[in-house]
Amino acid sequence: MTAWFEETLHSGFHSRYKIERVLYEARTEHQHLIIFENAEFGRMMALDGVIQTTERDEFIYHEMLTHTPIFAHGDVRRVLIVGGGDGGMLEEVLKHQSVETAVQVEIDDTVVELSKEHLRSICGDAYEDPRTELVIADGVDYVNETSQRFDVIIVDSTDPIGPGEVLFGRRFYGGCKRCLNPGGVLVTQNGVPFLQGSELSGTMEIFRELFADVASYCASVPAYIGGYMTFGWGCDNPALQEVNSERLSERFAAAGIATNYYTPAVHKGAFALPPYISRLVG
């Protein structure tokens, strides 16, 4: 019989991916994890029945959550990543030579170790980079207790189920605000609003309590089925969202980073939301 992985994130429909070969499957201390090969998407990782990343399209998600806040800020030295155990976000952050320290807080060390073993095409050598500081801990506790401060915080969480649920609440977002440097930016993954509207609107409601400038931007990621995926933006410096294309182009050229999705024009256009999403933002 042909083996299929069935994603059960949404109640109204399920999506299926043909499994060519299972590379690893087990229950970790925190969640069920499977890494398998698929003819269309390459190697894929799922946690608790939900696709997290694929070799074929990971660049879209990782580039947009990384380069958008870093190029908007213009002088990022310290970055915090919460989640992101596959290492793709860390690998993208470290492409910026201005970044002196990248702290990654991941609750499940098994995800990190298996990604280094099976998903090197996604994480590369990011975990061996001397600028990397890997912390195995609860992200909520970390942002509320650390003495470190950051220019950009990237929340690369799972959906609000299982261990990722706490990363969508007031205590977590408040802790992120606490450890941002003045003028720093917090960006978050907020799901596919066509199917998960409350995920985006709930985050935006909390952001409006915390930040002077609140927005959402989007990208189309094929493995995250249901249309646009949205990202949250929280900052106390409205000028960062308004950085013009010319300035972004200068920073992009100076960085010398090769991308497959992000460009300064895509950056600007990503903040133009269709009405069904902008109503959720509020």
Helices and strands as residue ranges (DSSP letters): E 4-7, E 15-18, E 21-27, E 32-38, E 42-47, E 50-54, H 58-73, E 78-83, H 88-93, E 101-106, H 109-118, H 120-123, G 126-128, E 132-136, H 139-145, E 150-156, G 162-168, H 170-178, E 180-189, H 193-210, E 213-219, E 229-235, G 238-240, H 245-255, H 264-270, H 275-281
